[in-house]
Amino acid sequence: MVLTSSHKVVADAPKPSGPPAAPARPVPVELSDRYNAAGILKRIQEGVAFSVRDGAYELTFRSMGTGCRISFVAAPALATVFRTAAINWIANFEAKYSRFWPESLISEINRSAGGDWTQLDAEAERLFALCNELHFLTRGILDPTALPLIQLWNWKEPRATLPTDAEIAAAKAKVGWRRVQRTPGKIRLPEIGMSVDLGGIGKEYAVDQISQLARQFGVSGALVDFGADLRVFGAPADGRPAWHIGLEDPTKPGACWTGLAIRDAAVATSGDYIRRFERDGVRYGHILDVRTGRPVANGVRAVSVMAPSCTQAGMLSTAIFVLGPEEGIRLLDSTIGVTGAIVTESGTITSRTFFNHATS
């Protein structure tokens, strides 16, 4: 059962913009009775590891279809309380927003497509408002209704043949966030076959929320890393003034091509070098373009962006991946407060301020 999709979906080029609004309200931590969050919690707890390493607490587990790690600095009594609160929040979030969980809100919305409205609580309204904002800022690059295309290309069970033009056209006809009907406290998909999937922003949003939760609990420093999309604040336990992270080399998965020293910032990476296949000499990555209904193919292998929030970093890394090197680097250099790098088949292009943070 996962929340995050293995696909990111792209459309038109975005304008430079500031970070999306993030609610600065307390993060709830009690396990919810709705959506059978207890079922998700049980599965997460089966894979939890909790230890002390180099003076920091290390919490690792699997959720939202990926490996999750929280490294944090706190007093022993606080560490145990925060551990429970963080896992409860993740269980609530996945149970509520995973399209793979039949009892989730997302599943309820998708089952009702072409029919009745679905009721939303205040938190869900905020998250769908964020979807709307990201869709607007990227001019459609992030489209939460792209699930019909994602399912058509399904990388989990590769097809014996490529989708036909007719199949792609039929799937594209069910995609379009602007057609989703929203009113205070309610949402509706107007056509049968339409569906929503928060995989394009869910993991990054969760990183930001757990980081906020850590601050809320009084944690002095933390690194929250969900599937290599991460956010840090404060200082690590080893006394260094910044957190040091590595950026994976898409030509040598498992190895890093450089490192970054960051503090009070987030880093997200979009790449197609792992989830891909080749047929008749053509490479098909997992990042889809809703304009064509096909995988993006512009020579970019990975994009890493450092930004104030993980949600913004993820938004920009996806946008830049589809824009390609020339337009992508212009977007990086013109967006205040961000920096990044674009790794292509022929080399690496960095923004003007990237090496202010590079460690190797």
C-alpha positions as CSV (number, residue, x, y, z in Angstrom):
1,M,0.0,0.0,0.0
2,V,1.7,3.2,-1.1
3,L,0.8,6.9,-1.4
4,T,3.6,8.1,-3.6
5,S,3.4,7.3,-7.3
6,S,6.4,6.1,-9.2
7,H,5.6,8.7,-11.8
8,K,5.7,12.4,-12.0
9,V,3.6,14.1,-14.7
10,V,4.5,17.2,-16.6
11,A,2.8,19.7,-18.9
12,D,3.6,23.4,-19.7
13,A,6.5,25.4,-18.6
14,P,6.2,27.3,-15.3
15,K,7.0,30.8,-14.4
16,P,9.5,31.5,-11.6
17,S,7.7,31.7,-8.3
18,G,8.1,31.7,-4.6
19,P,7.4,28.7,-2.4
20,P,3.9,27.4,-2.0
21,A,2.1,28.5,1.1
22,A,2.6,26.1,4.0
23,P,0.2,26.2,7.0
24,A,2.0,27.1,10.3
25,R,-0.5,25.4,12.5
26,P,0.1,22.5,15.0
27,V,0.4,19.1,13.4
28,P,-2.0,16.5,14.8
29,V,-0.4,13.4,16.2
30,E,-3.2,11.2,17.5
31,L,-3.9,8.1,15.5
32,S,-7.2,8.6,13.6
33,D,-10.1,6.2,13.8
34,R,-11.0,7.1,10.2
35,Y,-9.7,5.4,7.1
36,N,-8.4,2.4,9.2
37,A,-5.1,4.1,10.0
38,A,-4.5,1.3,12.5
39,G,-4.0,-1.0,9.6
40,I,-1.3,1.2,8.1
41,L,0.3,1.8,11.5
42,K,0.6,-2.0,12.0
43,R,2.4,-2.5,8.7
44,I,4.8,0.5,9.3
45,Q,5.6,-0.7,12.8
46,E,6.7,-4.1,11.5
47,G,9.6,-2.5,9.7
48,V,10.5,0.2,12.3
49,A,14.1,0.5,13.5
50,F,15.0,2.9,16.2
51,S,18.6,3.5,17.4
52,V,21.2,6.0,18.5
53,R,24.0,6.7,16.1
54,D,26.8,9.3,16.5
55,G,24.8,11.1,19.2
56,A,21.6,11.3,17.1
57,Y,18.5,9.2,17.1
58,E,17.8,7.3,13.9
59,L,14.2,6.3,13.1
60,T,13.8,4.2,9.9
61,F,10.7,2.6,8.4
62,R,8.9,2.1,5.1
63,S,5.8,4.1,4.2
64,M,4.3,5.7,1.0
65,G,6.1,3.1,-1.1
66,T,9.6,4.3,-0.1
67,G,12.3,4.1,2.6
68,C,11.9,6.8,5.3
69,R,14.5,8.1,7.7
70,I,14.4,10.6,10.5
71,S,17.7,11.6,12.1
72,F,17.2,13.9,15.0
73,V,18.8,15.4,18.1
74,A,16.7,15.4,21.3
75,A,16.7,14.4,25.0
76,P,15.9,10.6,25.5
77,A,12.4,11.2,27.0
78,L,11.5,13.6,24.1
79,A,12.9,11.2,21.5
80,T,10.5,8.4,22.4
81,V,7.5,10.7,22.4
82,F,8.4,12.2,19.1
83,R,9.0,8.8,17.6
84,T,5.5,7.7,18.4
85,A,4.0,11.0,17.2
86,A,5.9,10.9,13.9
87,I,4.8,7.3,13.0
88,N,1.2,8.1,14.0
89,W,1.2,11.1,11.7
90,I,2.6,9.1,8.8
91,A,0.1,6.3,9.3
92,N,-2.8,8.8,9.4
93,F,-1.5,10.5,6.2
94,E,-1.0,7.3,4.2
95,A,-4.3,5.8,5.3
96,K,-6.1,9.0,4.3
97,Y,-4.4,9.9,1.0
98,S,-3.1,6.6,-0.6
99,R,-4.9,5.6,-3.7
100,F,-3.9,2.1,-3.0
101,W,-5.7,2.0,0.3
102,P,-9.4,1.1,-0.4
103,E,-10.6,2.9,2.7
104,S,-8.8,6.2,2.0
105,L,-10.3,9.5,1.2
106,I,-8.6,9.4,-2.3
107,S,-10.2,6.0,-3.0
108,E,-13.6,7.4,-2.0
109,I,-13.2,10.4,-4.3
110,N,-12.2,8.2,-7.2
111,R,-15.1,5.8,-6.7
112,S,-17.5,8.7,-6.8
113,A,-16.2,10.1,-10.1
114,G,-19.1,11.1,-12.3
115,G,-21.4,11.0,-9.3
116,D,-21.8,12.6,-5.8
117,W,-19.6,15.1,-4.1
118,T,-17.1,13.9,-1.4
119,Q,-17.0,15.7,1.9
120,L,-13.6,17.2,2.9
121,D,-12.4,18.2,6.3
122,A,-10.2,21.2,6.9
123,E,-6.9,19.4,6.4
124,A,-8.0,17.8,3.1
125,E,-9.2,21.2,1.9
126,R,-5.8,22.7,2.6
127,L,-4.0,19.9,0.8
128,F,-6.2,20.2,-2.3
129,A,-5.7,23.9,-2.2
130,L,-2.0,23.2,-2.3
131,C,-2.6,20.9,-5.3
132,N,-4.4,23.8,-7.0
133,E,-1.5,26.2,-6.2
134,L,1.2,23.9,-7.5
135,H,-0.8,23.1,-10.6
136,F,-1.1,26.9,-11.2
137,L,2.5,27.7,-10.5
138,T,3.8,25.0,-12.8
139,R,1.1,25.7,-15.5
140,G,0.0,22.1,-15.3
141,I,3.3,20.3,-14.8
142,L,1.9,18.8,-11.6
143,D,-1.6,17.5,-12.4
144,P,-3.2,15.5,-9.6
145,T,-5.7,14.0,-12.1
146,A,-3.0,12.3,-14.3
147,L,-3.7,8.8,-12.8
148,P,-5.3,7.4,-16.1
149,L,-1.9,8.0,-17.9
150,I,0.1,6.7,-14.9
151,Q,-2.0,3.5,-15.0
152,L,-1.7,3.2,-18.7
153,W,2.1,3.2,-18.6
154,N,2.2,1.2,-15.3
155,W,5.9,0.6,-14.6
156,K,5.1,-1.9,-11.8
157,E,3.8,-4.4,-14.4
158,P,5.5,-3.5,-17.7
159,R,3.4,-4.0,-20.8
160,A,4.4,-6.4,-23.6
161,T,3.7,-3.6,-26.0
162,L,3.8,0.2,-25.8
163,P,0.5,2.0,-25.4
164,T,-1.2,2.8,-28.7
165,D,-2.0,6.3,-29.8
166,A,-5.7,5.5,-29.3
167,E,-5.1,4.3,-25.7
168,I,-3.0,7.4,-24.9
169,A,-5.7,9.7,-26.3
170,A,-8.4,8.0,-24.3
171,A,-6.3,8.3,-21.1
172,K,-5.5,12.0,-21.8
173,A,-9.2,12.7,-22.2
174,K,-9.7,11.8,-18.5
175,V,-6.9,14.2,-17.3
176,G,-7.4,17.8,-16.3
177,W,-7.2,19.3,-12.9
178,R,-9.1,22.4,-14.0
179,R,-12.2,20.3,-14.5
180,V,-12.2,19.1,-10.9
181,Q,-15.1,20.8,-9.0
182,R,-14.3,22.2,-5.6
183,T,-16.5,24.1,-3.2
184,P,-16.0,24.7,0.5
185,G,-15.9,21.4,2.3
186,K,-16.5,19.3,-0.9
187,I,-14.8,18.0,-4.0
188,R,-16.1,16.2,-7.1
189,L,-14.7,14.5,-10.2
190,P,-17.3,15.3,-12.9
191,E,-16.6,12.4,-15.3
192,I,-16.5,8.6,-14.8
193,G,-12.9,7.5,-15.3
194,M,-11.3,10.6,-13.8
195,S,-9.2,10.0,-10.7
196,V,-6.8,11.8,-8.4
197,D,-3.4,10.7,-7.1
198,L,-1.4,12.8,-4.7
199,G,1.8,10.9,-5.5
200,G,3.3,13.9,-7.2
201,I,3.4,16.0,-4.0
202,G,2.5,13.7,-1.1
203,K,6.0,12.6,-0.1
204,E,7.4,16.1,-0.2
205,Y,4.4,17.5,1.7
206,A,4.9,14.7,4.3
207,V,8.6,15.7,4.7
208,D,7.6,19.3,5.4
209,Q,5.0,18.3,7.9
210,I,7.2,15.9,9.9
211,S,9.9,18.6,10.0
212,Q,7.3,21.0,11.4
213,L,6.2,18.3,13.9
214,A,9.8,17.9,15.1
215,R,10.0,21.6,15.7
216,Q,6.7,21.5,17.4
217,F,8.0,18.9,19.8
218,G,11.1,20.8,20.6
219,V,13.6,18.7,18.6
220,S,16.8,20.8,18.3
221,G,17.9,19.5,14.9
222,A,16.6,17.0,12.4
223,L,17.0,15.5,8.9
224,V,13.8,14.1,7.5
225,D,14.5,12.0,4.4
226,F,11.6,10.2,2.6
227,G,12.9,8.5,-0.6
228,A,15.8,10.9,-1.0
229,D,13.6,14.0,-0.8
230,L,14.6,15.7,2.4
231,R,14.5,18.7,4.7
232,V,16.8,19.7,7.6
233,F,16.8,22.2,10.4
234,G,19.1,23.0,13.2
235,A,22.5,21.3,13.4
236,P,23.6,17.6,13.4
237,A,24.8,15.9,16.6
238,D,28.4,15.6,15.4
239,G,29.0,19.3,15.9
240,R,29.3,20.3,12.3
241,P,27.5,23.6,11.4
242,A,25.5,22.0,8.6
243,W,24.0,18.7,7.5
244,H,26.0,16.9,4.7
245,I,24.1,15.0,2.1
246,G,25.1,13.3,-1.2
247,L,23.5,13.6,-4.6
248,E,23.2,10.3,-6.4
249,D,25.0,9.9,-9.7
250,P,22.4,8.8,-12.3
251,T,25.1,7.1,-14.3
252,K,26.2,5.1,-11.3
253,P,23.2,4.5,-8.9
254,G,24.4,4.0,-5.4
255,A,27.3,6.4,-5.8
256,C,27.3,10.2,-5.3
257,W,28.6,12.7,-7.8
258,T,28.8,15.5,-5.2
259,G,27.8,16.5,-1.7
260,L,26.0,19.4,-0.3
261,A,26.2,21.2,3.1
262,I,22.8,22.5,4.0
263,R,21.0,24.0,7.0
264,D,17.3,24.9,7.4
265,A,16.6,23.9,3.8
266,A,15.2,21.1,1.7
267,V,16.5,19.1,-1.3
268,A,14.4,17.1,-3.8
269,T,15.5,15.1,-6.8
270,S,13.6,14.1,-9.9
271,G,15.2,11.4,-12.1
272,D,14.3,8.6,-14.5
273,Y,17.5,6.5,-14.3
274,I,16.0,3.8,-12.0
275,R,12.3,3.5,-13.1
276,R,12.7,3.0,-16.8
277,F,12.8,0.5,-19.6
278,E,14.2,0.3,-23.2
279,R,12.5,-1.0,-26.2
280,D,13.9,-1.1,-29.8
281,G,16.8,1.1,-28.7
282,V,14.5,3.8,-27.2
283,R,14.6,4.7,-23.5
284,Y,11.3,5.2,-21.7
285,G,11.6,6.9,-18.3
286,H,8.9,7.1,-15.6
287,I,8.3,10.8,-15.7
288,L,5.3,11.5,-18.0
289,D,4.3,14.5,-20.0
290,V,0.5,15.1,-20.0
291,R,0.8,17.2,-23.2
292,T,1.8,14.1,-25.1
293,G,0.8,11.3,-22.7
294,R,4.3,9.9,-23.1
295,P,7.5,9.7,-21.1
296,V,9.7,12.8,-21.1
297,A,12.7,12.4,-23.4
298,N,15.0,15.4,-23.5
299,G,18.3,14.0,-22.4
300,V,17.9,15.0,-18.7
301,R,18.7,12.1,-16.3
302,A,18.2,13.9,-12.9
303,V,17.5,17.3,-11.4
304,S,18.3,18.2,-7.8
305,V,16.9,21.4,-6.3
306,M,17.6,23.0,-2.9
307,A,14.8,25.2,-1.6
308,P,13.2,26.5,1.6
309,S,10.6,23.7,1.6
310,C,10.6,20.1,0.2
311,T,7.3,20.8,-1.5
312,Q,8.8,23.7,-3.4
313,A,12.0,21.7,-4.2
314,G,10.0,18.8,-5.5
315,M,7.8,21.1,-7.6
316,L,10.8,22.8,-9.2
317,S,12.8,19.6,-9.8
318,T,9.9,18.1,-11.7
319,A,9.3,21.2,-13.7
320,I,13.0,21.6,-14.6
321,F,13.2,17.9,-15.6
322,V,10.7,18.5,-18.4
323,L,11.9,21.9,-19.4
324,G,15.3,20.6,-20.2
325,P,18.8,22.1,-19.6
326,E,18.4,25.5,-21.2
327,E,15.0,26.5,-19.9
328,G,15.6,24.7,-16.7
329,I,18.7,26.5,-15.7
330,R,17.0,29.8,-16.5
331,L,14.2,28.8,-14.1
332,L,16.7,27.9,-11.4
333,D,18.7,31.1,-11.7
334,S,15.6,33.3,-11.7
335,T,13.8,31.8,-8.7
336,I,14.7,33.5,-5.5
337,G,16.1,31.3,-2.7
338,V,16.7,28.2,-4.7
339,T,19.7,26.5,-6.3
340,G,20.3,23.2,-8.1
341,A,21.9,21.1,-10.7
342,I,20.8,19.3,-13.9
343,V,22.5,16.1,-14.9
344,T,22.2,15.3,-18.5
345,E,23.4,12.5,-20.8
346,S,26.3,14.8,-21.8
347,G,27.3,16.5,-18.6
348,T,26.1,18.5,-15.6
349,I,24.8,22.1,-15.5
350,T,24.6,24.0,-12.2
351,S,22.9,27.2,-11.1
352,R,25.0,30.2,-10.3
353,T,24.9,29.6,-6.5
354,F,25.1,25.8,-6.5
355,F,28.8,25.5,-5.5
356,N,28.2,27.8,-2.5
357,H,26.8,24.6,-0.9
358,A,28.8,21.8,-2.6
359,T,31.3,19.9,-0.5
360,S,33.0,17.8,-3.1
